[in-house]
Every structure is written in structure tokens, then in C-alpha cells.
């Protein structure tokens, strides 16, 4: 049986507008409005899950989805950088930031490495490929990146080369660990 997985990135938040590591903020008014406008456009699914973050839960609700939290889809743990802007981290810890962006095993923020996120999400993808049918997951952009990396067997350095804009869909279809990937379709 072919499995189908749709990963939907959350709507815009203040943190995203400010290029800030997520700190649990809610969707902003425009993000909520855009998500609500896309409600009803998604196909029926056998499993609907979301990252256990505020913005993913709120996006799922605005889309009219009754999503369960999926622990394997937790956002990348940014450690002590949580709530900081990328510009602040770059100014205070330029070497650490450069190392984190260049080395998938690095976690200078005392959080989670890119490799750890890719491995975690890869294990989740393997489990949903075992006959879950159609899966819809509202997931943080970094998780969609990690899914693409694992689904294509790409090197982890490709993680930073994949853009996942708000309210877009990454779609996977396949069976037995062989995936086809469709990127960047806007909702609505």
C-alpha cells in the first residue's frame, strides 16, 4: 500500500517575522487569517498530528484539523538560543552559530543537533510508512526539512538548503522506505 504524508508548515508568527528561535508565541493575526482561509482545502486523512508547539497547534485548529500532538515531531531544541534572534546569536556567538550551520552533529546551544532532528524525524517517517494510509502533520519547518533529507537520502548538509515557507505543504508518497517528494505547494 502506498503511504501519503503531507507536512504543513505553520502560519506566520512574530518570532518568524523577527527571525527569532521559537519561544512559544502564538500566530499573529495575518497568519491566523491565512490559515482559516485555507480551512477545508485538505483531503481526508487516516492520521492527523502536529508538532507540540503553540504555533503548530494553533495552525491545525485554524485549518479545522483535530490533530493529536506527536512527540517525535517536537521542534528542534534550540537550547539557550530559544527566544533569541538570529542576529543576536550571530553577534554574541558567531563561531558557535557558524559551527552549528556547518556541522550537522554540532549543538553549541546545548540543545539538539541537526543530525539528531533528522534521525528522530526519520524514525517517525518509518513508522508512518508502515500502513498509516494518508497522514497530515502540521510540523515546524525544520521538521519538514529533516523529512526531505531522510526521504531523499540526502546528506544532512542539505537541511539548510531547503526553504519551507509558512502554510506550504511538503508531500511524500511511497512504500517500503522509497519516497517521492513534492515541495512547496501553498495551501488554499
ZAMARGU-4260 file (C-alpha; in steps of 0.2 Angstrom, whole numbers, plus 5000, padded with zeros to 4 digits):
<rodrens>
0) 5000/5000/5000 | 5006/5017/4996 | 5008/5029/5011 | 5005/5048/5009 | 5012/5061/5021
5) 5008/5079/5020 | 5018/5090/5031 | 5010/5108/5033 | 5021/5122/5039 | 5013/5133/5052
10) 5007/5150/5049 | 5017/5166/5052 | 5021/5172/5070 | 5030/5186/5077 | 5045/5175/5080
15) 5046/5170/5062 | 5045/5188/5056 | 5059/5193/5068 | 5070/5178/5063 | 5069/5173/5081
20) 5071/5155/5088 | 5054/5150/5093 | 5049/5154/5111 | 5031/5148/5111 | 5022/5163/5103
25) 5005/5162/5095 | 5001/5165/5077 | 4999/5183/5073 | 4983/5190/5066 | 4988/5188/5047
30) 4994/5170/5050 | 4978/5165/5058 | 4968/5173/5045 | 4978/5164/5031 | 4976/5148/5040
35) 4957/5150/5042 | 4956/5154/5024 | 4964/5138/5019 | 4952/5128/5030 | 4943/5114/5021
40) 4955/5113/5007 | 4964/5097/5014 | 4959/5079/5009 | 4953/5067/5022 | 4967/5058/5032
45) 4969/5042/5042 | 4980/5051/5055 | 4981/5070/5059 | 4995/5075/5070 | 5005/5091/5074
50) 5021/5097/5082 | 5018/5100/5101 | 5021/5119/5098 | 5009/5133/5101 | 5010/5139/5083
55) 5008/5121/5076 | 4993/5118/5087 | 4985/5135/5083 | 4988/5132/5064 | 4980/5115/5065
60) 4965/5122/5074 | 4963/5136/5061 | 4964/5124/5047 | 4949/5115/5055 | 4960/5099/5059
65) 4958/5089/5075 | 4977/5085/5077 | 4985/5075/5091 | 5002/5080/5097 | 5016/5069/5091
70) 5031/5069/5102 | 5043/5064/5088 | 5038/5080/5079 | 5044/5091/5093 | 5053/5107/5087
75) 5072/5107/5086 | 5078/5111/5104 | 5087/5127/5102 | 5094/5126/5120 | 5100/5143/5126
80) 5096/5151/5110 | 5077/5149/5112 | 5069/5166/5110 | 5085/5175/5103 | 5085/5182/5086
85) 5097/5175/5073 | 5106/5192/5073 | 5108/5192/5092 | 5116/5175/5091 | 5127/5179/5077
90) 5133/5195/5086 | 5136/5186/5103 | 5142/5168/5097 | 5147/5170/5079 | 5159/5155/5080
95) 5146/5144/5088 | 5132/5149/5075 | 5144/5145/5061 | 5149/5128/5068 | 5130/5124/5070
100) 5126/5129/5052 | 5141/5119/5045 | 5142/5103/5056 | 5126/5093/5057 | 5132/5085/5073
105) 5136/5101/5082 | 5124/5108/5096 | 5133/5123/5103 | 5117/5130/5110 | 5116/5115/5122
110) 5101/5109/5113 | 5098/5097/5098 | 5109/5094/5083 | 5103/5094/5065 | 5108/5076/5064
115) 5098/5071/5080 | 5082/5080/5072 | 5085/5071/5055 | 5087/5054/5064 | 5071/5057/5075
120) 5060/5063/5061 | 5067/5049/5050 | 5061/5036/5063 | 5044/5044/5064 | 5043/5043/5045
125) 5047/5025/5045 | 5033/5021/5057 | 5020/5031/5047 | 5026/5022/5032 | 5020/5005/5039
130) 5002/5007/5034 | 4996/5023/5041 | 4987/5027/5025 | 4986/5046/5022 | 4994/5056/5036
135) 4993/5075/5038 | 5005/5083/5050 | 5007/5101/5055 | 5025/5102/5058 | 5039/5115/5061
140) 5049/5120/5045 | 5064/5112/5052 | 5055/5095/5053 | 5049/5096/5035 | 5067/5100/5031
145) 5073/5084/5040 | 5059/5073/5032 | 5065/5079/5015 | 5083/5075/5020 | 5079/5057/5026
150) 5066/5054/5012 | 5079/5058/4998 | 5094/5050/5007 | 5102/5067/5005 | 5117/5072/5016
155) 5112/5082/5032 | 5121/5097/5025 | 5106/5099/5013 | 5095/5103/5028 | 5100/5121/5027
160) 5097/5122/5008 | 5078/5118/5009 | 5066/5133/5012 | 5049/5129/5020 | 5038/5145/5019
165) 5023/5147/5031 | 5007/5137/5026 | 5016/5127/5012 | 5015/5108/5010 | 5028/5095/5008
170) 5020/5080/5001 | 5028/5062/5001 | 5021/5047/4993 | 5029/5030/4993 | 5031/5012/5001
175) 5044/5002/5008 | 5055/5017/5013 | 5056/5023/4995 | 5048/5041/4994 | 5044/5053/4981
180) 5044/5071/4987 | 5034/5086/4981 | 5039/5103/4989 | 5032/5120/4992 | 5013/5119/4987
185) 5004/5134/4995 | 4988/5130/5005 | 4972/5137/4999
</rodrens>
